[in-house]
Amino acid sequence: MAWLLFPAGPNRSRRELRPSQSIQASIRAIESNKRLACPRYRLPGRTPGFLEAFEAVEKGVRLKPEDRIIYASRGWMHTLAGDHEEGIRLGKDALSLHPGFPPGHVMLGWAYEAAGMDDLAMTQYELTLKAEYSPPALASLAHLYGKMGQRDQALARLAELDALHERGLIQYVPAYCRALAFAGLRDLDQCLHELECAYDQRCDWLMHLVLDKRWDPVRQTPQFKDLVSRVGIPYFGNSSAI
């Protein structure tokens, strides 16, 4: 799961943009179930694809209980499936087992934000930054500030990310993260531009496009639909999991 959520760099083949078999199966399951066309649907882990993904994560936990990213990813998988409550519960459990783990705070923040608990999400992103300045944390904070109408704060976090990259303190900044910040700011043209850059970077994160509600501002644009098609993920209208 580490490669899925926190890619190390852009040196990936175009083939590696394709989702894992678990994600492909889950998306096919969503697409084939027409009741999920409602943008507020909940998918509590009962479709075959997500069950396959959950089983893979649980197997990873059993085989390698010391792996912090696997524990943190359990909650994120449930959040993507639309079960925010379970995503939050498992996110808290992960941090109780591995306190202070930065990706754990980020993913718990994602679960809180998906559930509409923006203040709690912001706290988790800020806790991450106390431990490390990572692109996911800074971009998530910038997105949240933008969504909340605090444009200056959002731009400040984005500028901080760029400055750290220029100084060599952050080696690689996925354009996906920059796109997320601009989605929060509702700068749709720049958001779509950065998503295209993410495609050129061969960024693994693009496989989350159809499931992450944070892309709703651009979801209906022709550019977004075309990008999803090129990544190789079925597009299913305006429904999104979180």
KAGIBEL-V25339 format. One record per run of one state. SS is the DSSP state (h for helix, s for strand, l for the rest). FROM is the first residue (numbers start at 1). LEN is the number of residues. If there is no record, write none. Layout:
SS:FROM:LEN / SS:FROM:LEN
//
This chain:
l:1:1 / h:2:4 / l:6:8 / h:14:4 / l:18:3 / h:21:12 / l:33:1 / h:34:4 / l:38:10 / h:48:16 / l:64:4 / h:68:13 / l:81:3 / h:84:14 / l:98:4 / h:102:13 / l:115:3 / h:118:14 / l:132:3 / h:135:13 / l:148:3 / h:151:16 / l:167:8 / h:175:11 / l:186:2 / h:188:14 / l:202:2 / h:204:5 / l:209:4 / h:213:6 / l:219:3 / h:222:10 / l:232:11
//
